[in-house]
Amino acid sequence: MSTKLEQVTDRNLALELVRVTEAAALAASRWMGLGKKNEADGAAVHAMRRAFDTVAISGTVVIGEGEMDEAPMLYIGERVGAGGPAMDIAVDPLEGTTLTAKGGPNALAVVALAEHGNFLHAPDIYMQKIAVGGGLPEGVVDIDAPVGENLRNLALAKKCEVSDLVACMLDRERHAELMAKTREAGARIMLLSDGDVAGVMATAQPEAGVDIFMGSGGAPEGVLAAAALRCIGGQMQGRLLFEDATQIERARGMGVTDPNRTYSITEMARGDVMFAATGVTTGAMLRGVRRFGHGAVTHSVVMRSKSGTVRYIEAHHNFATKTWTEN
Protein backbone atom coordinates (compact mmCIF):
# COMPACT_ATOMS: atom_id res chain seq x y z
CA MET A 1 0.00 0.00 0.00
CA SER A 2 1.39 3.40 -0.94
CA THR A 3 1.90 6.05 1.71
CA LYS A 4 0.30 9.47 1.57
CA LEU A 5 3.66 10.93 0.66
CA GLU A 6 3.97 8.51 -2.26
CA GLN A 7 0.50 9.52 -3.44
CA VAL A 8 1.32 13.23 -3.53
CA THR A 9 4.79 12.62 -4.96
CA ASP A 10 3.01 11.60 -8.17
CA ARG A 11 1.85 15.22 -8.35
CA ASN A 12 5.40 16.45 -8.44
CA LEU A 13 5.46 17.37 -4.76
CA ALA A 14 9.23 17.68 -4.80
CA LEU A 15 9.10 20.56 -7.24
CA GLU A 16 6.20 22.15 -5.36
CA LEU A 17 8.18 22.16 -2.11
CA VAL A 18 11.19 23.68 -3.83
CA ARG A 19 8.96 26.46 -5.14
CA VAL A 20 8.00 27.16 -1.53
CA THR A 21 11.61 27.46 -0.34
CA GLU A 22 12.55 29.42 -3.46
CA ALA A 23 9.84 31.97 -2.69
CA ALA A 24 11.14 32.49 0.84
CA ALA A 25 14.77 32.68 -0.28
CA LEU A 26 14.02 35.19 -3.03
CA ALA A 27 12.10 37.43 -0.62
CA ALA A 28 14.79 37.26 2.06
CA SER A 29 17.58 37.93 -0.43
CA ARG A 30 16.39 41.50 -0.91
CA TRP A 31 17.46 42.16 2.68
CA MET A 32 20.84 40.43 2.50
CA GLY A 33 23.56 42.56 4.09
CA LEU A 34 21.23 45.41 5.06
CA GLY A 35 21.46 44.71 8.79
CA LYS A 36 17.70 44.21 9.20
CA LYS A 37 17.13 40.62 10.30
CA ASN A 38 13.48 41.09 11.33
CA GLU A 39 12.59 42.54 7.94
CA ALA A 40 14.40 39.69 6.18
CA ASP A 41 12.60 37.10 8.30
CA GLY A 42 9.21 38.76 7.81
CA ALA A 43 9.65 38.83 4.04
CA ALA A 44 10.59 35.13 3.99
CA VAL A 45 7.64 34.14 6.19
CA HIS A 46 5.13 36.06 4.08
CA ALA A 47 6.45 34.68 0.78
CA MET A 48 6.58 31.09 2.04
CA ARG A 49 3.04 31.28 3.39
CA ARG A 50 1.71 32.54 0.04
CA ALA A 51 3.62 29.86 -1.85
CA PHE A 52 2.05 27.10 0.24
CA ASP A 53 -1.31 27.99 -1.33
CA THR A 54 -0.10 26.19 -4.47
CA VAL A 55 0.92 22.90 -2.81
CA ALA A 56 -1.44 19.95 -3.28
CA ILE A 57 -1.67 18.88 0.37
CA SER A 58 -3.75 19.61 3.45
CA GLY A 59 -0.85 20.57 5.68
CA THR A 60 -0.66 21.43 9.37
CA VAL A 61 2.33 23.41 10.64
CA VAL A 62 3.85 21.57 13.60
CA ILE A 63 7.22 23.33 13.61
CA GLY A 64 6.83 26.98 12.68
CA GLU A 65 7.20 30.61 13.67
CA GLY A 66 5.66 30.18 17.10
CA GLU A 67 2.19 29.81 18.54
CA MET A 68 -0.85 31.53 17.09
CA ASP A 69 -0.63 34.52 19.44
CA GLU A 70 3.09 34.93 18.67
CA ALA A 71 3.13 34.77 14.87
CA PRO A 72 0.74 36.14 12.23
CA MET A 73 1.37 33.24 9.85
CA LEU A 74 3.08 29.85 9.67
CA TYR A 75 2.21 29.49 13.34
CA ILE A 76 1.94 26.10 15.00
CA GLY A 77 -1.39 24.56 14.10
CA GLU A 78 -1.99 26.69 11.02
CA ARG A 79 -3.49 24.87 8.04
CA VAL A 80 -1.77 25.41 4.71
CA GLY A 81 -1.92 23.94 1.21
CA ALA A 82 -4.30 23.79 -1.71
CA GLY A 83 -5.98 20.58 -0.53
CA GLY A 84 -4.99 16.94 -0.61
CA PRO A 85 -3.62 14.29 1.79
CA ALA A 86 -3.17 15.36 5.42
CA MET A 87 0.51 16.06 6.11
CA ASP A 88 2.56 17.63 8.91
CA ILE A 89 4.92 20.45 7.99
CA ALA A 90 8.06 21.77 9.66
CA VAL A 91 9.30 25.12 8.39
CA ASP A 92 12.00 27.68 8.94
CA PRO A 93 11.43 30.36 6.31
CA LEU A 94 14.81 31.91 7.11
CA GLU A 95 17.26 29.73 9.02
CA GLY A 96 19.94 32.30 9.71
CA THR A 97 18.27 35.69 10.09
CA THR A 98 21.43 37.28 11.47
CA LEU A 99 23.50 35.60 8.78
CA THR A 100 21.28 37.19 6.14
CA ALA A 101 21.38 40.60 7.78
CA LYS A 102 25.18 40.50 7.91
CA GLY A 103 25.70 38.77 4.57
CA GLY A 104 27.18 35.70 6.26
CA PRO A 105 27.23 32.16 4.81
CA ASN A 106 24.77 29.26 5.09
CA ALA A 107 21.45 31.09 5.45
CA LEU A 108 18.66 28.82 4.17
CA ALA A 109 14.92 28.66 3.57
CA VAL A 110 13.82 25.23 4.80
CA VAL A 111 10.74 22.98 4.66
CA ALA A 112 10.25 19.38 5.79
CA LEU A 113 7.15 17.26 5.28
CA ALA A 114 5.93 13.97 6.75
CA GLU A 115 2.72 12.11 7.35
CA HIS A 116 0.60 13.25 10.28
CA GLY A 117 2.20 12.56 13.67
CA ASN A 118 5.68 11.80 12.39
CA PHE A 119 7.48 14.96 13.57
CA LEU A 120 8.38 15.63 17.18
CA HIS A 121 6.28 18.62 18.27
CA ALA A 122 9.21 20.50 19.73
CA PRO A 123 8.52 23.67 21.72
CA ASP A 124 10.54 26.79 20.96
CA ILE A 125 13.26 26.12 23.54
CA TYR A 126 16.83 24.87 23.39
CA MET A 127 17.79 21.33 22.48
CA GLN A 128 21.09 19.58 23.18
CA LYS A 129 22.24 17.92 19.95
CA ILE A 130 24.89 15.58 18.65
CA ALA A 131 25.12 14.45 15.03
CA VAL A 132 27.46 12.64 12.68
CA GLY A 133 27.25 11.69 9.02
CA GLY A 134 26.42 8.36 7.41
CA GLY A 135 28.45 5.20 6.90
CA LEU A 136 29.42 4.88 10.58
CA PRO A 137 28.65 2.14 13.13
CA GLU A 138 25.35 2.70 14.89
CA GLY A 139 25.86 4.40 18.24
CA VAL A 140 29.38 5.58 17.45
CA VAL A 141 28.64 8.71 19.49
CA ASP A 142 26.25 9.23 22.37
CA ILE A 143 24.80 12.42 23.79
CA ASP A 144 25.56 11.25 27.36
CA ALA A 145 29.16 10.18 26.72
CA PRO A 146 32.08 12.46 27.60
CA VAL A 147 33.29 14.67 24.76
CA GLY A 148 36.69 13.01 24.58
CA GLU A 149 35.17 9.54 24.44
CA ASN A 150 32.87 10.50 21.57
CA LEU A 151 35.75 12.01 19.62
CA ARG A 152 38.01 8.99 20.18
CA ASN A 153 35.26 6.58 19.11
CA LEU A 154 34.52 8.68 16.04
CA ALA A 155 38.19 8.84 15.08
CA LEU A 156 38.45 5.06 15.47
CA ALA A 157 35.40 4.54 13.26
CA LYS A 158 36.79 6.92 10.63
CA LYS A 159 40.27 5.35 10.86
CA CYS A 160 41.91 8.66 11.61
CA GLU A 161 43.42 10.57 14.51
CA VAL A 162 41.33 12.76 16.81
CA SER A 163 43.44 15.67 15.59
CA ASP A 164 42.05 15.05 12.10
CA LEU A 165 38.47 15.62 13.27
CA VAL A 166 36.57 18.90 12.99
CA ALA A 167 33.74 19.51 15.45
CA CYS A 168 31.09 22.07 14.55
CA MET A 169 29.09 24.06 17.10
CA LEU A 170 27.44 27.44 17.54
CA ASP A 171 29.72 30.22 18.77
CA ARG A 172 28.00 30.83 22.11
CA GLU A 173 29.24 31.49 25.65
CA ARG A 174 27.25 28.49 26.85
CA HIS A 175 29.59 26.29 24.79
CA ALA A 176 32.80 27.44 26.51
CA GLU A 177 33.24 24.17 28.41
CA LEU A 178 32.35 22.11 25.34
CA MET A 179 34.95 23.98 23.31
CA ALA A 180 37.59 23.47 26.00
CA LYS A 181 36.95 19.73 26.24
CA THR A 182 36.94 19.37 22.46
CA ARG A 183 40.31 21.08 22.17
CA GLU A 184 41.66 19.15 25.16
CA ALA A 185 40.80 15.93 23.33
CA GLY A 186 42.79 17.19 20.32
CA ALA A 187 40.03 17.92 17.80
CA ARG A 188 39.68 21.14 15.86
CA ILE A 189 36.57 23.33 15.98
CA MET A 190 34.45 25.13 13.39
CA LEU A 191 32.34 27.81 15.06
CA LEU A 192 29.08 29.00 13.51
CA SER A 193 27.59 32.39 14.30
CA ASP A 194 24.13 30.99 13.43
CA GLY A 195 22.52 28.23 11.37
CA ASP A 196 22.70 24.90 13.15
CA VAL A 197 20.50 23.14 10.55
CA ALA A 198 23.27 23.73 8.03
CA GLY A 199 25.81 22.69 10.67
CA VAL A 200 24.13 19.32 11.22
CA MET A 201 23.72 18.76 7.48
CA ALA A 202 27.43 19.49 6.99
CA THR A 203 28.34 16.30 8.89
CA ALA A 204 26.93 14.27 5.98
CA GLN A 205 28.82 16.23 3.32
CA PRO A 206 32.49 15.26 2.96
CA GLU A 207 33.31 18.48 1.12
CA ALA A 208 32.12 20.52 4.13
CA GLY A 209 34.96 19.21 6.28
CA VAL A 210 32.77 18.67 9.37
CA ASP A 211 32.88 15.37 11.27
CA ILE A 212 30.55 15.99 14.20
CA PHE A 213 28.05 18.58 15.37
CA MET A 214 27.69 19.17 19.11
CA GLY A 215 26.06 21.62 21.47
CA SER A 216 22.71 23.26 22.00
CA GLY A 217 20.49 25.24 19.66
CA GLY A 218 16.82 25.69 18.91
CA ALA A 219 14.63 22.63 19.31
CA PRO A 220 12.54 23.36 16.19
CA GLU A 221 15.76 23.59 14.19
CA GLY A 222 16.75 20.25 15.70
CA VAL A 223 13.67 18.59 14.21
CA LEU A 224 14.37 20.15 10.80
CA ALA A 225 18.00 19.01 10.98
CA ALA A 226 16.88 15.49 11.88
CA ALA A 227 14.55 15.45 8.87
CA ALA A 228 17.39 16.50 6.57
CA LEU A 229 19.82 13.96 8.04
CA ARG A 230 17.20 11.22 7.68
CA CYS A 231 17.27 11.90 3.95
CA ILE A 232 21.02 12.17 3.34
CA GLY A 233 22.16 9.67 5.97
CA GLY A 234 23.56 10.13 9.43
CA GLN A 235 22.97 9.74 13.14
CA MET A 236 21.56 12.30 15.54
CA GLN A 237 20.33 12.53 19.11
CA GLY A 238 18.55 15.39 20.83
CA ARG A 239 17.34 16.27 24.30
CA LEU A 240 15.06 19.19 25.16
CA LEU A 241 16.56 21.68 27.62
CA PHE A 242 13.93 23.16 29.90
CA GLU A 243 14.53 26.31 31.94
CA ASP A 244 11.53 26.10 34.23
CA ALA A 245 8.31 24.28 35.09
CA THR A 246 6.29 26.51 32.76
CA GLN A 247 8.26 25.29 29.76
CA ILE A 248 7.83 21.67 30.88
CA GLU A 249 4.08 22.11 31.24
CA ARG A 250 3.87 23.74 27.82
CA ALA A 251 5.78 20.84 26.30
CA ARG A 252 3.43 18.35 27.93
CA GLY A 253 0.60 20.07 26.11
CA MET A 254 2.46 19.36 22.88
CA GLY A 255 2.79 15.65 23.68
CA VAL A 256 6.18 15.57 25.44
CA THR A 257 5.62 13.15 28.32
CA ASP A 258 9.22 12.74 29.59
CA PRO A 259 11.19 16.01 29.87
CA ASN A 260 14.46 14.09 30.30
CA ARG A 261 14.05 11.86 27.27
CA THR A 262 16.78 11.52 24.67
CA TYR A 263 15.31 11.44 21.16
CA SER A 264 16.87 9.47 18.32
CA ILE A 265 16.83 10.79 14.79
CA THR A 266 13.87 8.55 13.91
CA GLU A 267 11.93 9.75 16.95
CA MET A 268 12.35 13.35 15.87
CA ALA A 269 11.48 12.65 12.23
CA ARG A 270 9.73 9.32 11.65
CA GLY A 271 8.51 7.51 8.58
CA ASP A 272 8.82 8.80 5.05
CA VAL A 273 10.23 12.33 5.19
CA MET A 274 10.78 14.90 2.45
CA PHE A 275 13.10 17.88 2.91
CA ALA A 276 13.72 20.93 0.72
CA ALA A 277 15.99 23.93 1.15
CA THR A 278 17.04 26.90 -0.94
CA GLY A 279 20.18 28.89 -0.28
CA VAL A 280 19.71 32.52 0.70
CA THR A 281 23.43 33.15 1.13
CA THR A 282 26.14 30.85 -0.22
CA GLY A 283 27.27 28.02 2.04
CA ALA A 284 28.84 24.56 1.98
CA MET A 285 25.79 22.87 0.46
CA LEU A 286 23.95 25.53 -1.54
CA ARG A 287 24.76 28.71 -3.40
CA GLY A 288 22.91 31.83 -2.36
CA VAL A 289 20.42 33.81 -4.42
CA ARG A 290 22.07 35.72 -7.26
CA ARG A 291 20.00 38.74 -8.26
CA PHE A 292 20.35 40.66 -11.51
CA GLY A 293 18.05 43.25 -13.08
CA HIS A 294 14.57 41.74 -13.32
CA GLY A 295 15.56 38.20 -12.39
CA ALA A 296 17.49 35.91 -10.09
CA VAL A 297 19.04 32.45 -9.89
CA THR A 298 18.35 30.13 -6.95
CA HIS A 299 20.06 26.91 -5.89
CA SER A 300 18.00 24.33 -4.01
CA VAL A 301 18.10 20.77 -2.78
CA VAL A 302 15.19 18.36 -2.32
CA MET A 303 15.59 14.98 -0.62
CA ARG A 304 13.46 12.03 0.43
CA SER A 305 14.31 9.57 3.19
CA LYS A 306 12.68 6.51 1.63
CA SER A 307 14.61 6.60 -1.63
CA GLY A 308 17.69 8.48 -0.42
CA THR A 309 17.51 10.54 -3.61
CA VAL A 310 19.11 13.98 -3.44
CA ARG A 311 18.27 16.41 -6.23
CA TYR A 312 19.90 19.80 -6.74
CA ILE A 313 17.88 22.34 -8.67
CA GLU A 314 19.15 25.56 -10.21
CA ALA A 315 16.24 27.80 -11.19
CA HIS A 316 16.27 31.00 -13.23
CA HIS A 317 13.46 33.37 -12.23
CA ASN A 318 11.94 36.15 -14.33
CA PHE A 319 10.31 38.68 -12.03
CA ALA A 320 8.42 40.20 -14.93
CA THR A 321 6.28 37.07 -15.20
CA LYS A 322 6.44 35.59 -11.67
CA THR A 323 3.23 36.71 -9.99
CA TRP A 324 2.98 34.95 -6.61
CA THR A 325 6.49 35.33 -5.29
CA GLU A 326 7.70 38.45 -3.54
CA ASN A 327 10.88 39.47 -5.30
C-alpha positions as CSV (number, residue, x, y, z in Angstrom):
1,M,0.0,0.0,0.0
2,S,1.4,3.4,-0.9
3,T,1.9,6.0,1.7
4,K,0.3,9.5,1.6
5,L,3.7,10.9,0.7
6,E,4.0,8.5,-2.3
7,Q,0.5,9.5,-3.4
8,V,1.3,13.2,-3.5
9,T,4.8,12.6,-5.0
10,D,3.0,11.6,-8.2
11,R,1.8,15.2,-8.3
12,N,5.4,16.5,-8.4
13,L,5.5,17.4,-4.8
14,A,9.2,17.7,-4.8
15,L,9.1,20.6,-7.2
16,E,6.2,22.2,-5.4
17,L,8.2,22.2,-2.1
18,V,11.2,23.7,-3.8
19,R,9.0,26.5,-5.1
20,V,8.0,27.2,-1.5
21,T,11.6,27.5,-0.3
22,E,12.5,29.4,-3.5
23,A,9.8,32.0,-2.7
24,A,11.1,32.5,0.8
25,A,14.8,32.7,-0.3
26,L,14.0,35.2,-3.0
27,A,12.1,37.4,-0.6
28,A,14.8,37.3,2.1
29,S,17.6,37.9,-0.4
30,R,16.4,41.5,-0.9
31,W,17.5,42.2,2.7
32,M,20.8,40.4,2.5
33,G,23.6,42.6,4.1
34,L,21.2,45.4,5.1
35,G,21.5,44.7,8.8
36,K,17.7,44.2,9.2
37,K,17.1,40.6,10.3
38,N,13.5,41.1,11.3
39,E,12.6,42.5,7.9
40,A,14.4,39.7,6.2
41,D,12.6,37.1,8.3
42,G,9.2,38.8,7.8
43,A,9.6,38.8,4.0
44,A,10.6,35.1,4.0
45,V,7.6,34.1,6.2
46,H,5.1,36.1,4.1
47,A,6.5,34.7,0.8
48,M,6.6,31.1,2.0
49,R,3.0,31.3,3.4
50,R,1.7,32.5,0.0
51,A,3.6,29.9,-1.9
52,F,2.0,27.1,0.2
53,D,-1.3,28.0,-1.3
54,T,-0.1,26.2,-4.5
55,V,0.9,22.9,-2.8
56,A,-1.4,20.0,-3.3
57,I,-1.7,18.9,0.4
58,S,-3.7,19.6,3.5
59,G,-0.9,20.6,5.7
60,T,-0.7,21.4,9.4
61,V,2.3,23.4,10.6
62,V,3.8,21.6,13.6
63,I,7.2,23.3,13.6
64,G,6.8,27.0,12.7
65,E,7.2,30.6,13.7
66,G,5.7,30.2,17.1
67,E,2.2,29.8,18.5
68,M,-0.9,31.5,17.1
69,D,-0.6,34.5,19.4
70,E,3.1,34.9,18.7
71,A,3.1,34.8,14.9
72,P,0.7,36.1,12.2
73,M,1.4,33.2,9.9
74,L,3.1,29.9,9.7
75,Y,2.2,29.5,13.3
76,I,1.9,26.1,15.0
77,G,-1.4,24.6,14.1
78,E,-2.0,26.7,11.0
79,R,-3.5,24.9,8.0
80,V,-1.8,25.4,4.7
81,G,-1.9,23.9,1.2
82,A,-4.3,23.8,-1.7
83,G,-6.0,20.6,-0.5
84,G,-5.0,16.9,-0.6
85,P,-3.6,14.3,1.8
86,A,-3.2,15.4,5.4
87,M,0.5,16.1,6.1
88,D,2.6,17.6,8.9
89,I,4.9,20.4,8.0
90,A,8.1,21.8,9.7
91,V,9.3,25.1,8.4
92,D,12.0,27.7,8.9
93,P,11.4,30.4,6.3
94,L,14.8,31.9,7.1
95,E,17.3,29.7,9.0
96,G,19.9,32.3,9.7
97,T,18.3,35.7,10.1
98,T,21.4,37.3,11.5
99,L,23.5,35.6,8.8
100,T,21.3,37.2,6.1
101,A,21.4,40.6,7.8
102,K,25.2,40.5,7.9
103,G,25.7,38.8,4.6
104,G,27.2,35.7,6.3
105,P,27.2,32.2,4.8
106,N,24.8,29.3,5.1
107,A,21.4,31.1,5.4
108,L,18.7,28.8,4.2
109,A,14.9,28.7,3.6
110,V,13.8,25.2,4.8
111,V,10.7,23.0,4.7
112,A,10.3,19.4,5.8
113,L,7.1,17.3,5.3
114,A,5.9,14.0,6.7
115,E,2.7,12.1,7.4
116,H,0.6,13.2,10.3
117,G,2.2,12.6,13.7
118,N,5.7,11.8,12.4
119,F,7.5,15.0,13.6
120,L,8.4,15.6,17.2
121,H,6.3,18.6,18.3
122,A,9.2,20.5,19.7
123,P,8.5,23.7,21.7
124,D,10.5,26.8,21.0
125,I,13.3,26.1,23.5
126,Y,16.8,24.9,23.4
127,M,17.8,21.3,22.5
128,Q,21.1,19.6,23.2
129,K,22.2,17.9,20.0
130,I,24.9,15.6,18.7
131,A,25.1,14.4,15.0
132,V,27.5,12.6,12.7
133,G,27.2,11.7,9.0
134,G,26.4,8.4,7.4
135,G,28.5,5.2,6.9
136,L,29.4,4.9,10.6
137,P,28.6,2.1,13.1
138,E,25.3,2.7,14.9
139,G,25.9,4.4,18.2
140,V,29.4,5.6,17.4
141,V,28.6,8.7,19.5
142,D,26.2,9.2,22.4
143,I,24.8,12.4,23.8
144,D,25.6,11.2,27.4
145,A,29.2,10.2,26.7
146,P,32.1,12.5,27.6
147,V,33.3,14.7,24.8
148,G,36.7,13.0,24.6
149,E,35.2,9.5,24.4
150,N,32.9,10.5,21.6
151,L,35.8,12.0,19.6
152,R,38.0,9.0,20.2
153,N,35.3,6.6,19.1
154,L,34.5,8.7,16.0
155,A,38.2,8.8,15.1
156,L,38.5,5.1,15.5
157,A,35.4,4.5,13.3
158,K,36.8,6.9,10.6
159,K,40.3,5.4,10.9
160,C,41.9,8.7,11.6
161,E,43.4,10.6,14.5
162,V,41.3,12.8,16.8
163,S,43.4,15.7,15.6
164,D,42.0,15.0,12.1
165,L,38.5,15.6,13.3
166,V,36.6,18.9,13.0
167,A,33.7,19.5,15.5
168,C,31.1,22.1,14.6
169,M,29.1,24.1,17.1
170,L,27.4,27.4,17.5
171,D,29.7,30.2,18.8
172,R,28.0,30.8,22.1
173,E,29.2,31.5,25.6
174,R,27.3,28.5,26.8
175,H,29.6,26.3,24.8
176,A,32.8,27.4,26.5
177,E,33.2,24.2,28.4
178,L,32.3,22.1,25.3
179,M,35.0,24.0,23.3
180,A,37.6,23.5,26.0
181,K,36.9,19.7,26.2
182,T,36.9,19.4,22.5
183,R,40.3,21.1,22.2
184,E,41.7,19.2,25.2
185,A,40.8,15.9,23.3
186,G,42.8,17.2,20.3
187,A,40.0,17.9,17.8
188,R,39.7,21.1,15.9
189,I,36.6,23.3,16.0
190,M,34.5,25.1,13.4
191,L,32.3,27.8,15.1
192,L,29.1,29.0,13.5
193,S,27.6,32.4,14.3
194,D,24.1,31.0,13.4
195,G,22.5,28.2,11.4
196,D,22.7,24.9,13.1
197,V,20.5,23.1,10.5
198,A,23.3,23.7,8.0
199,G,25.8,22.7,10.7
200,V,24.1,19.3,11.2
201,M,23.7,18.8,7.5
202,A,27.4,19.5,7.0
203,T,28.3,16.3,8.9
204,A,26.9,14.3,6.0
205,Q,28.8,16.2,3.3
206,P,32.5,15.3,3.0
207,E,33.3,18.5,1.1
208,A,32.1,20.5,4.1
209,G,35.0,19.2,6.3
210,V,32.8,18.7,9.4
211,D,32.9,15.4,11.3
212,I,30.6,16.0,14.2
213,F,28.0,18.6,15.4
214,M,27.7,19.2,19.1
215,G,26.1,21.6,21.5
216,S,22.7,23.3,22.0
217,G,20.5,25.2,19.7
218,G,16.8,25.7,18.9
219,A,14.6,22.6,19.3
220,P,12.5,23.4,16.2
221,E,15.8,23.6,14.2
222,G,16.8,20.3,15.7
223,V,13.7,18.6,14.2
224,L,14.4,20.1,10.8
225,A,18.0,19.0,11.0
226,A,16.9,15.5,11.9
227,A,14.5,15.5,8.9
228,A,17.4,16.5,6.6
229,L,19.8,14.0,8.0
230,R,17.2,11.2,7.7
231,C,17.3,11.9,3.9
232,I,21.0,12.2,3.3
233,G,22.2,9.7,6.0
234,G,23.6,10.1,9.4
235,Q,23.0,9.7,13.1
236,M,21.6,12.3,15.5
237,Q,20.3,12.5,19.1
238,G,18.5,15.4,20.8
239,R,17.3,16.3,24.3
240,L,15.1,19.2,25.2
241,L,16.6,21.7,27.6
242,F,13.9,23.2,29.9
243,E,14.5,26.3,31.9
244,D,11.5,26.1,34.2
245,A,8.3,24.3,35.1
246,T,6.3,26.5,32.8
247,Q,8.3,25.3,29.8
248,I,7.8,21.7,30.9
249,E,4.1,22.1,31.2
250,R,3.9,23.7,27.8
251,A,5.8,20.8,26.3
252,R,3.4,18.3,27.9
253,G,0.6,20.1,26.1
254,M,2.5,19.4,22.9
255,G,2.8,15.6,23.7
256,V,6.2,15.6,25.4
257,T,5.6,13.1,28.3
258,D,9.2,12.7,29.6
259,P,11.2,16.0,29.9
260,N,14.5,14.1,30.3
261,R,14.0,11.9,27.3
262,T,16.8,11.5,24.7
263,Y,15.3,11.4,21.2
264,S,16.9,9.5,18.3
265,I,16.8,10.8,14.8
266,T,13.9,8.6,13.9
267,E,11.9,9.7,17.0
268,M,12.4,13.3,15.9
269,A,11.5,12.6,12.2
270,R,9.7,9.3,11.6
271,G,8.5,7.5,8.6
272,D,8.8,8.8,5.0
273,V,10.2,12.3,5.2
274,M,10.8,14.9,2.5
275,F,13.1,17.9,2.9
276,A,13.7,20.9,0.7
277,A,16.0,23.9,1.1
278,T,17.0,26.9,-0.9
279,G,20.2,28.9,-0.3
280,V,19.7,32.5,0.7
281,T,23.4,33.1,1.1
282,T,26.1,30.9,-0.2
283,G,27.3,28.0,2.0
284,A,28.8,24.6,2.0
285,M,25.8,22.9,0.5
286,L,24.0,25.5,-1.5
287,R,24.8,28.7,-3.4
288,G,22.9,31.8,-2.4
289,V,20.4,33.8,-4.4
290,R,22.1,35.7,-7.3
291,R,20.0,38.7,-8.3
292,F,20.3,40.7,-11.5
293,G,18.1,43.2,-13.1
294,H,14.6,41.7,-13.3
295,G,15.6,38.2,-12.4
296,A,17.5,35.9,-10.1
297,V,19.0,32.5,-9.9
298,T,18.3,30.1,-7.0
299,H,20.1,26.9,-5.9
300,S,18.0,24.3,-4.0
301,V,18.1,20.8,-2.8
302,V,15.2,18.4,-2.3
303,M,15.6,15.0,-0.6
304,R,13.5,12.0,0.4
305,S,14.3,9.6,3.2
306,K,12.7,6.5,1.6
307,S,14.6,6.6,-1.6
308,G,17.7,8.5,-0.4
309,T,17.5,10.5,-3.6
310,V,19.1,14.0,-3.4
311,R,18.3,16.4,-6.2
312,Y,19.9,19.8,-6.7
313,I,17.9,22.3,-8.7
314,E,19.1,25.6,-10.2
315,A,16.2,27.8,-11.2
316,H,16.3,31.0,-13.2
317,H,13.5,33.4,-12.2
318,N,11.9,36.2,-14.3
319,F,10.3,38.7,-12.0
320,A,8.4,40.2,-14.9
321,T,6.3,37.1,-15.2
322,K,6.4,35.6,-11.7
323,T,3.2,36.7,-10.0
324,W,3.0,34.9,-6.6
325,T,6.5,35.3,-5.3
326,E,7.7,38.4,-3.5
327,N,10.9,39.5,-5.3
